[in-house]
Amino acid sequence: MSVEERVTRIPLPNGDALILDAEFLGAAGGVTARTGSTWDKEGCPFAMIGGRKWRPEKEGFAWLASRIRRRNPPRRGRKRVSPDQKEIAVPHGDRFD
């Protein structure tokens, strides 16, 4: 077994660690390399070391989490009016019934 096959994490001074791209993509839900390439173009951090793509684990997942979109909360509708309050006086000639 070569050293290249045994190294799966490279510790970084900031406490993060570089992991292989395939491991990152698998942990991110098993997405494809094509999706990973799209993320690269959109700003996901990575480094090429020895011809292999490595990604910072914590920083990469933080970047991914920052892209989560949340729906706008549903608008609150009008207050419901009980049937007792719906009665509206309708004029009949000169008087109201």
MMTF fields as JSON, N, C-alpha, C and O atoms, coordinates in Angstrom:
{
  "mmtfVersion": "1.0.0",
  "mmtfProducer": "UNKNOWN",
  "numBonds": 387,
  "numAtoms": 388,
  "numGroups": 97,
  "numChains": 1,
  "numModels": 1,
  "chainsPerModel": [1],
  "groupsPerChain": [97],
  "chainIdList": ["A"],
  "bondAtomList": [4, 2, 8, 6, 12, 10, 16, 14, 20, 18, 24, 22, 28, 26, 32, 30, 36, 34, 40, 38, 44, 42, 48, 46, 52, 50, 56, 54, 60, 58, 64, 62, 68, 66, 72, 70, 76, 74, 80, 78, 84, 82, 88, 86, 92, 90, 96, 94, 100, 98, 104, 102, 108, 106, 112, 110, 116, 114, 120, 118, 124, 122, 128, 126, 132, 130, 136, 134, 140, 138, 144, 142, 148, 146, 152, 150, 156, 154, 160, 158, 164, 162, 168, 166, 172, 170, 176, 174, 180, 178, 184, 182, 188, 186, 192, 190, 196, 194, 200, 198, 204, 202, 208, 206, 212, 210, 216, 214, 220, 218, 224, 222, 228, 226, 232, 230, 236, 234, 240, 238, 244, 242, 248, 246, 252, 250, 256, 254, 260, 258, 264, 262, 268, 266, 272, 270, 276, 274, 280, 278, 284, 282, 288, 286, 292, 290, 296, 294, 300, 298, 304, 302, 308, 306, 312, 310, 316, 314, 320, 318, 324, 322, 328, 326, 332, 330, 336, 334, 340, 338, 344, 342, 348, 346, 352, 350, 356, 354, 360, 358, 364, 362, 368, 366, 372, 370, 376, 374, 380, 378, 384, 382],
  "bondOrderList": [1, 1, 1, 1, 1, 1, 1, 1, 1, 1, 1, 1, 1, 1, 1, 1, 1, 1, 1, 1, 1, 1, 1, 1, 1, 1, 1, 1, 1, 1, 1, 1, 1, 1, 1, 1, 1, 1, 1, 1, 1, 1, 1, 1, 1, 1, 1, 1, 1, 1, 1, 1, 1, 1, 1, 1, 1, 1, 1, 1, 1, 1, 1, 1, 1, 1, 1, 1, 1, 1, 1, 1, 1, 1, 1, 1, 1, 1, 1, 1, 1, 1, 1, 1, 1, 1, 1, 1, 1, 1, 1, 1, 1, 1, 1, 1],
  "groupList": [{"groupName": "MET", "atomNameList": ["N", "CA", "C", "O"], "elementList": ["N", "C", "C", "O"], "formalChargeList": [0, 0, 0, 0], "bondAtomList": [1, 0, 2, 1, 3, 2], "bondOrderList": [1, 1, 2], "singleLetterCode": "M", "chemCompType": "L-PEPTIDE LINKING"}, {"groupName": "SER", "atomNameList": ["N", "CA", "C", "O"], "elementList": ["N", "C", "C", "O"], "formalChargeList": [0, 0, 0, 0], "bondAtomList": [1, 0, 2, 1, 3, 2], "bondOrderList": [1, 1, 2], "singleLetterCode": "S", "chemCompType": "L-PEPTIDE LINKING"}, {"groupName": "VAL", "atomNameList": ["N", "CA", "C", "O"], "elementList": ["N", "C", "C", "O"], "formalChargeList": [0, 0, 0, 0], "bondAtomList": [1, 0, 2, 1, 3, 2], "bondOrderList": [1, 1, 2], "singleLetterCode": "V", "chemCompType": "L-PEPTIDE LINKING"}, {"groupName": "GLU", "atomNameList": ["N", "CA", "C", "O"], "elementList": ["N", "C", "C", "O"], "formalChargeList": [0, 0, 0, 0], "bondAtomList": [1, 0, 2, 1, 3, 2], "bondOrderList": [1, 1, 2], "singleLetterCode": "E", "chemCompType": "L-PEPTIDE LINKING"}, {"groupName": "ARG", "atomNameList": ["N", "CA", "C", "O"], "elementList": ["N", "C", "C", "O"], "formalChargeList": [0, 0, 0, 0], "bondAtomList": [1, 0, 2, 1, 3, 2], "bondOrderList": [1, 1, 2], "singleLetterCode": "R", "chemCompType": "L-PEPTIDE LINKING"}, {"groupName": "THR", "atomNameList": ["N", "CA", "C", "O"], "elementList": ["N", "C", "C", "O"], "formalChargeList": [0, 0, 0, 0], "bondAtomList": [1, 0, 2, 1, 3, 2], "bondOrderList": [1, 1, 2], "singleLetterCode": "T", "chemCompType": "L-PEPTIDE LINKING"}, {"groupName": "ILE", "atomNameList": ["N", "CA", "C", "O"], "elementList": ["N", "C", "C", "O"], "formalChargeList": [0, 0, 0, 0], "bondAtomList": [1, 0, 2, 1, 3, 2], "bondOrderList": [1, 1, 2], "singleLetterCode": "I", "chemCompType": "L-PEPTIDE LINKING"}, {"groupName": "PRO", "atomNameList": ["N", "CA", "C", "O"], "elementList": ["N", "C", "C", "O"], "formalChargeList": [0, 0, 0, 0], "bondAtomList": [1, 0, 2, 1, 3, 2], "bondOrderList": [1, 1, 2], "singleLetterCode": "P", "chemCompType": "L-PEPTIDE LINKING"}, {"groupName": "LEU", "atomNameList": ["N", "CA", "C", "O"], "elementList": ["N", "C", "C", "O"], "formalChargeList": [0, 0, 0, 0], "bondAtomList": [1, 0, 2, 1, 3, 2], "bondOrderList": [1, 1, 2], "singleLetterCode": "L", "chemCompType": "L-PEPTIDE LINKING"}, {"groupName": "ASN", "atomNameList": ["N", "CA", "C", "O"], "elementList": ["N", "C", "C", "O"], "formalChargeList": [0, 0, 0, 0], "bondAtomList": [1, 0, 2, 1, 3, 2], "bondOrderList": [1, 1, 2], "singleLetterCode": "N", "chemCompType": "L-PEPTIDE LINKING"}, {"groupName": "GLY", "atomNameList": ["N", "CA", "C", "O"], "elementList": ["N", "C", "C", "O"], "formalChargeList": [0, 0, 0, 0], "bondAtomList": [1, 0, 2, 1, 3, 2], "bondOrderList": [1, 1, 2], "singleLetterCode": "G", "chemCompType": "PEPTIDE LINKING"}, {"groupName": "ASP", "atomNameList": ["N", "CA", "C", "O"], "elementList": ["N", "C", "C", "O"], "formalChargeList": [0, 0, 0, 0], "bondAtomList": [1, 0, 2, 1, 3, 2], "bondOrderList": [1, 1, 2], "singleLetterCode": "D", "chemCompType": "L-PEPTIDE LINKING"}, {"groupName": "ALA", "atomNameList": ["N", "CA", "C", "O"], "elementList": ["N", "C", "C", "O"], "formalChargeList": [0, 0, 0, 0], "bondAtomList": [1, 0, 2, 1, 3, 2], "bondOrderList": [1, 1, 2], "singleLetterCode": "A", "chemCompType": "L-PEPTIDE LINKING"}, {"groupName": "PHE", "atomNameList": ["N", "CA", "C", "O"], "elementList": ["N", "C", "C", "O"], "formalChargeList": [0, 0, 0, 0], "bondAtomList": [1, 0, 2, 1, 3, 2], "bondOrderList": [1, 1, 2], "singleLetterCode": "F", "chemCompType": "L-PEPTIDE LINKING"}, {"groupName": "TRP", "atomNameList": ["N", "CA", "C", "O"], "elementList": ["N", "C", "C", "O"], "formalChargeList": [0, 0, 0, 0], "bondAtomList": [1, 0, 2, 1, 3, 2], "bondOrderList": [1, 1, 2], "singleLetterCode": "W", "chemCompType": "L-PEPTIDE LINKING"}, {"groupName": "LYS", "atomNameList": ["N", "CA", "C", "O"], "elementList": ["N", "C", "C", "O"], "formalChargeList": [0, 0, 0, 0], "bondAtomList": [1, 0, 2, 1, 3, 2], "bondOrderList": [1, 1, 2], "singleLetterCode": "K", "chemCompType": "L-PEPTIDE LINKING"}, {"groupName": "CYS", "atomNameList": ["N", "CA", "C", "O"], "elementList": ["N", "C", "C", "O"], "formalChargeList": [0, 0, 0, 0], "bondAtomList": [1, 0, 2, 1, 3, 2], "bondOrderList": [1, 1, 2], "singleLetterCode": "C", "chemCompType": "L-PEPTIDE LINKING"}, {"groupName": "GLN", "atomNameList": ["N", "CA", "C", "O"], "elementList": ["N", "C", "C", "O"], "formalChargeList": [0, 0, 0, 0], "bondAtomList": [1, 0, 2, 1, 3, 2], "bondOrderList": [1, 1, 2], "singleLetterCode": "Q", "chemCompType": "L-PEPTIDE LINKING"}, {"groupName": "HIS", "atomNameList": ["N", "CA", "C", "O"], "elementList": ["N", "C", "C", "O"], "formalChargeList": [0, 0, 0, 0], "bondAtomList": [1, 0, 2, 1, 3, 2], "bondOrderList": [1, 1, 2], "singleLetterCode": "H", "chemCompType": "L-PEPTIDE LINKING"}],
  "groupTypeList": [0, 1, 2, 3, 3, 4, 2, 5, 4, 6, 7, 8, 7, 9, 10, 11, 12, 8, 6, 8, 11, 12, 3, 13, 8, 10, 12, 12, 10, 10, 2, 5, 12, 4, 5, 10, 1, 5, 14, 11, 15, 3, 10, 16, 7, 13, 12, 0, 6, 10, 10, 4, 15, 14, 4, 7, 3, 15, 3, 10, 13, 12, 14, 8, 12, 1, 4, 6, 4, 4, 4, 9, 7, 7, 4, 4, 10, 4, 15, 4, 2, 1, 7, 11, 17, 15, 3, 6, 12, 2, 7, 18, 10, 11, 4, 13, 11],
  "groupIdList": [1, 2, 3, 4, 5, 6, 7, 8, 9, 10, 11, 12, 13, 14, 15, 16, 17, 18, 19, 20, 21, 22, 23, 24, 25, 26, 27, 28, 29, 30, 31, 32, 33, 34, 35, 36, 37, 38, 39, 40, 41, 42, 43, 44, 45, 46, 47, 48, 49, 50, 51, 52, 53, 54, 55, 56, 57, 58, 59, 60, 61, 62, 63, 64, 65, 66, 67, 68, 69, 70, 71, 72, 73, 74, 75, 76, 77, 78, 79, 80, 81, 82, 83, 84, 85, 86, 87, 88, 89, 90, 91, 92, 93, 94, 95, 96, 97],
  "secStructList": [7, 7, 2, 2, 2, 2, 7, 7, 3, 3, 3, 7, 6, 6, 1, 7, 3, 3, 3, 3, 2, 2, 2, 2, 2, 2, 2, 6, 6, 1, 7, 7, 2, 2, 2, 2, 2, 2, 2, 2, 2, 2, 6, 7, 7, 7, 3, 3, 3, 6, 6, 3, 3, 3, 3, 3, 2, 2, 2, 2, 2, 2, 2, 2, 2, 2, 6, 7, 7, 7, 7, 7, 7, 7, 7, 7, 7, 7, 7, 7, 7, 7, 4, 4, 4, 4, 7, 7, 7, 7, 3, 3, 6, 6, 3, 3, 7],
  "xCoordList": [0.86, 0.0, 0.899, 1.777, 0.692, 1.518, 1.022, -0.099, 1.871, 1.506, 0.294, -0.569, 0.232, -0.866, -2.214, -3.207, -2.282, -3.531, -3.935, -5.121, -2.958, -3.255, -3.714, -4.48, -3.277, -3.625, -5.034, -5.291, -5.936, -7.295, -7.664, -8.69, -6.845, -7.089, -5.763, -4.746, -5.785, -4.615, -5.02, -5.816, -4.48, -4.857, -4.342, -3.251, -5.142, -4.786, -4.549, -5.09, -3.762, -3.461, -4.691, -4.678, -5.741, -6.938, -7.877, -8.965, -7.47, -8.302, -9.154, -9.713, -9.261, -10.002, -9.109, -7.95, -9.626, -8.836, -9.271, -10.45, -8.309, -8.628, -9.018, -8.349, -10.103, -10.518, -10.624, -10.789, -10.528, -10.62, -11.983, -12.99, -11.99, -13.213, -14.308, -15.463, -13.952, -14.952, -15.578, -16.773, -14.779, -15.303, -16.24, -17.289, -15.87, -16.705, -18.041, -19.097, -17.987, -19.222, -20.12, -21.343, -19.518, -20.304, -20.971, -22.132, -20.232, -20.791, -21.843, -22.702, -21.78, -22.741, -24.014, -24.787, -24.23, -25.461, -25.237, -26.192, -23.991, -23.719, -23.917, -24.343, -23.612, -23.783, -22.687, -21.663, -22.899, -21.97, -20.806, -20.849, -19.776, -18.623, -19.044, -18.455, -20.055, -20.546, -21.123, -20.899, -21.868, -22.392, -21.241, -21.276, -20.21, -19.034, -18.35, -17.89, -18.276, -17.674, -18.494, -17.939, -19.801, -20.677, -20.427, -20.354, -20.294, -20.018, -18.694, -18.574, -17.692, -16.394, -16.579, -16.009, -17.37, -17.611, -18.381, -18.257, -19.183, -19.989, -19.257, -19.782, -18.034, -17.234, -16.925, -16.35, -17.28, -16.953, -15.426, -14.785, -14.84, -13.384, -12.816, -13.407, -11.664, -10.947, -9.489, -9.127, -8.655, -7.235, -6.803, -7.222, -5.967, -5.404, -4.02, -3.141, -3.832, -2.555, -2.196, -2.94, -1.074, -0.628, -1.582, -1.717, -2.238, -3.163, -4.503, -5.308, -4.751, -6.035, -6.726, -6.075, -8.039, -8.81, -9.131, -9.646, -8.816, -9.086, -9.98, -9.886, -10.834, -11.717, -11.588, -11.476, -11.603, -11.601, -12.964, -14.008, -12.929, -14.169, -15.13, -16.246, -14.723, -15.629, -15.999, -17.166, -15.001, -15.264, -16.149, -17.007, -15.939, -16.755, -18.209, -19.116, -18.432, -19.812, -20.454, -21.665, -19.648, -20.184, -20.627, -21.674, -19.824, -20.195, -21.498, -22.396, -21.584, -22.781, -24.006, -25.078, -23.848, -24.966, -25.414, -26.592, -24.483, -24.836, -25.711, -26.34, -25.755, -26.544, -27.964, -28.738, -28.319, -29.67, -30.656, -30.474, -31.68, -32.719, -33.915, -34.31, -34.469, -35.662, -36.835, -36.713, -37.963, -39.171, -39.596, -39.371, -40.208, -40.812, -41.938, -42.65, -42.109, -43.197, -44.537, -44.705, -45.486, -46.783, -47.44, -47.359, -48.09, -48.753, -49.952, -50.701, -50.104, -51.285, -52.47, -52.429, -53.512, -54.703, -55.492, -55.08, -56.609, -57.493, -57.985, -58.008, -58.374, -58.957, -60.276, -61.059, -60.491, -61.775, -62.868, -62.694, -63.968, -65.104, -66.132, -66.518, -66.567, -67.563, -68.889, -69.15, -69.713, -70.993, -71.873, -72.659, -71.747, -72.566, -72.192, -73.044, -70.94, -70.476, -70.685, -70.483, -71.085, -71.226, -72.512, -72.645, -73.462, -74.745, -74.547, -74.04, -74.946, -74.831, -76.236, -77.025, -76.53, -77.86, -77.981, -77.133, -79.028, -79.279, -80.512, -81.539, -80.445, -81.598, -82.774, -82.606, -83.976, -85.228, -86.01, -86.697, -85.908, -86.61, -85.943, -84.77, -86.709, -86.167, -85.643, -85.05, -85.837, -85.424, -84.523, -84.461, -83.849, -82.969, -83.659, -84.265, -83.575, -84.151, -83.072, -83.356],
  "yCoordList": [-1.183, 0.0, 1.237, 1.36, 2.137, 3.332, 4.378, 4.298, 5.353, 6.429, 7.188, 7.61, 7.359, 8.09, 7.437, 8.148, 6.125, 5.422, 5.501, 5.431, 5.646, 5.648, 7.002, 7.064, 8.075, 9.412, 9.748, 9.835, 9.933, 10.31, 11.662, 12.237, 12.178, 13.48, 14.216, 13.629, 15.491, 16.336, 17.426, 18.3, 17.386, 18.413, 19.795, 19.93, 20.801, 22.183, 22.95, 22.565, 24.017, 24.781, 25.393, 25.604, 25.675, 26.298, 25.288, 25.657, 24.026, 23.003, 22.219, 21.184, 22.682, 21.979, 20.874, 20.753, 20.091, 19.04, 18.923, 19.072, 18.656, 18.403, 16.937, 16.051, 16.693, 15.323, 15.182, 16.166, 13.955, 13.708, 14.149, 14.073, 14.604, 15.085, 14.023, 14.327, 12.781, 11.708, 11.491, 11.217, 11.612, 11.456, 12.615, 12.406, 13.823, 15.004, 14.87, 15.099, 14.496, 14.368, 13.265, 13.398, 12.186, 11.119, 11.586, 11.266, 12.347, 12.857, 13.933, 14.172, 14.572, 15.623, 15.046, 15.772, 13.779, 13.16, 12.251, 11.831, 11.942, 11.031, 11.683, 11.026, 12.969, 13.661, 13.247, 12.697, 13.507, 13.089, 14.071, 15.187, 13.637, 14.493, 15.699, 16.774, 15.519, 16.632, 17.738, 18.923, 17.336, 18.32, 19.007, 20.218, 18.232, 18.804, 19.832, 20.862, 19.567, 20.525, 21.808, 22.9, 21.673, 22.846, 23.664, 24.892, 22.965, 23.662, 24.413, 25.514, 23.828, 24.497, 25.838, 26.847, 25.842, 27.071, 28.097, 29.302, 27.603, 28.503, 28.956, 29.761, 28.437, 28.947, 27.98, 28.391, 26.717, 25.747, 25.595, 25.392, 25.69, 25.64, 24.248, 23.234, 24.22, 22.978, 23.286, 24.431, 22.267, 22.411, 21.183, 20.065, 21.398, 20.286, 19.99, 20.851, 18.792, 18.374, 17.028, 16.057, 16.975, 15.729, 15.216, 14.007, 16.12, 15.725, 15.214, 14.708, 15.339, 14.912, 16.113, 17.01, 16.12, 17.227, 16.944, 15.88, 17.918, 17.843, 19.017, 20.092, 18.804, 19.876, 20.037, 19.043, 21.287, 21.481, 21.055, 21.555, 20.136, 19.518, 20.531, 20.69, 21.216, 22.14, 23.33, 23.713, 23.912, 25.072, 24.698, 25.479, 23.506, 23.054, 22.852, 23.241, 22.238, 22.026, 23.339, 23.514, 24.267, 25.588, 26.306, 26.953, 26.188, 26.797, 26.18, 26.884, 24.868, 24.169, 24.594, 24.817, 24.704, 25.11, 26.538, 26.863, 27.387, 28.778, 28.891, 29.926, 27.857, 27.875, 27.36, 27.336, 26.953, 26.447, 27.601, 28.649, 27.4, 28.416, 28.032, 26.868, 29.012, 28.778, 29.481, 30.602, 28.803, 29.405, 30.583, 30.616, 31.541, 32.629, 32.033, 31.148, 32.501, 31.945, 32.223, 33.272, 31.309, 31.549, 32.794, 33.063, 33.54, 34.763, 34.408, 33.474, 35.162, 34.956, 35.583, 36.745, 34.807, 35.304, 36.229, 36.564, 36.621, 37.458, 36.683, 35.453, 37.43, 36.789, 36.144, 36.711, 34.983, 34.341, 35.049, 35.39, 35.256, 35.91, 34.844, 34.061, 34.817, 33.817, 34.118, 35.263, 33.103, 33.314, 34.368, 35.03, 34.532, 35.535, 36.949, 37.837, 37.161, 38.491, 38.801, 39.939, 37.811, 38.017, 38.739, 39.211, 38.829, 39.449, 40.942, 41.674, 41.357, 42.762, 43.271, 42.611, 44.44, 45.018, 45.466, 46.201, 45.022, 45.392, 46.286, 45.911, 47.452, 48.368, 47.865, 47.356, 48.015, 47.73, 49.028, 49.344, 49.749, 51.028, 52.025, 52.353, 52.524, 53.548, 52.96, 53.688, 51.686, 51.142, 49.929, 49.315, 49.613, 48.437, 47.328, 47.565, 46.109, 44.949, 44.14, 43.128],
  "zCoordList": [0.0, 0.0, 0.0, 0.854, -0.932, -1.005, -0.012, 0.491, 0.257, 1.174, 0.637, 1.407, -0.675, -1.303, -1.016, -0.857, -0.947, -0.693, 0.78, 1.103, 1.67, 3.103, 3.609, 4.57, 3.0, 3.468, 2.989, 1.788, 3.942, 3.576, 4.172, 3.807, 5.082, 5.705, 5.831, 6.202, 5.521, 5.711, 6.702, 6.361, 7.929, 8.913, 8.499, 7.945, 8.779, 8.471, 9.77, 10.807, 9.744, 10.959, 11.64, 12.853, 10.886, 11.469, 12.135, 12.579, 12.209, 12.848, 11.87, 12.233, 10.66, 9.614, 9.051, 9.446, 8.157, 7.512, 6.061, 5.74, 5.191, 3.791, 3.649, 4.18, 2.931, 2.64, 1.126, 0.405, 0.668, -0.772, -1.293, -0.59, -2.523, -3.148, -3.128, -2.83, -3.441, -3.475, -2.095, -1.99, -1.05, 0.31, 0.65, 1.259, 0.264, 0.505, -0.213, 0.375, -1.49, -2.273, -1.714, -1.718, -1.237, -0.622, 0.663, 0.917, 1.477, 2.733, 2.484, 3.333, 1.338, 0.994, 0.382, -0.245, 0.556, 0.058, -1.122, -1.776, -1.403, -2.514, -3.869, -4.818, -3.97, -5.243, -6.217, -5.81, -7.48, -8.526, -8.669, -8.149, -9.378, -9.647, -10.484, -10.371, -11.316, -12.134, -11.243, -11.488, -10.206, -9.261, -8.544, -8.327, -8.172, -7.528, -8.406, -7.912, -9.699, -10.627, -10.703, -10.817, -10.642, -10.643, -9.38, -9.429, -8.238, -6.985, -7.068, -6.53, -7.739, -7.894, -8.593, -8.178, -9.647, -10.416, -9.592, -9.81, -8.634, -7.807, -6.549, -5.78, -6.332, -5.22, -4.098, -3.091, -4.226, -3.178, -3.111, -4.142, -1.912, -1.813, -2.104, -1.734, -2.772, -3.032, -3.301, -3.576, -3.223, -3.531, -4.311, -4.012, -5.307, -6.067, -5.48, -5.497, -4.969, -4.391, -4.997, -4.858, -5.658, -6.273, -7.334, -7.523, -8.02, -9.073, -8.564, -9.345, -7.271, -6.694, -6.068, -5.531, -6.142, -5.59, -4.122, -3.779, -3.263, -1.828, -1.461, -2.054, -0.491, -0.038, 1.476, 2.193, 1.973, 3.423, 3.979, 3.559, 4.918, 5.401, 6.015, 5.522, 7.076, 7.769, 6.89, 6.812, 6.229, 5.373, 4.188, 3.777, 3.643, 2.513, 2.904, 2.167, 4.072, 4.513, 4.952, 4.812, 5.484, 5.822, 4.543, 4.519, 3.481, 2.197, 1.692, 1.229, 1.787, 1.322, 2.133, 1.571, 3.445, 4.303, 4.008, 4.157, 3.592, 3.3, 2.053, 1.831, 1.256, 0.026, 0.214, -0.743, 1.414, 1.666, 1.56, 2.18, 0.781, 0.616, 1.463, 1.526, 2.096, 2.904, 2.239, 1.746, 2.238, 1.669, 2.511, 3.72, 1.865, 2.633, 3.456, 2.981, 4.68, 5.48, 4.809, 4.187, 4.924, 4.29, 4.871, 6.069, 3.995, 4.44, 5.294, 5.006, 6.324, 7.162, 6.455, 6.05, 6.316, 5.64, 6.535, 7.646, 6.035, 6.838, 8.037, 8.048, 9.034, 10.203, 9.795, 9.034, 10.304, 10.025, 10.811, 11.981, 10.162, 10.795, 11.113, 10.245, 12.343, 12.723, 12.014, 11.644, 11.828, 11.122, 11.778, 11.1, 13.109, 13.801, 13.372, 13.353, 13.033, 12.675, 11.192, 10.767, 10.406, 8.968, 8.588, 7.459, 9.518, 9.195, 8.94, 9.79, 7.791, 7.404, 7.114, 6.437, 7.631, 7.414, 5.967, 5.46, 5.316, 3.925, 3.909, 4.475, 3.283, 3.306, 2.486, 1.378, 3.054, 2.317, 2.327, 3.299, 1.283, 1.241, 2.147, 1.968, 3.151, 4.056, 5.359, 6.155, 5.599, 6.899, 6.73, 5.665, 7.78, 7.81, 8.563, 9.609, 8.039, 8.748, 9.385, 10.025]
}
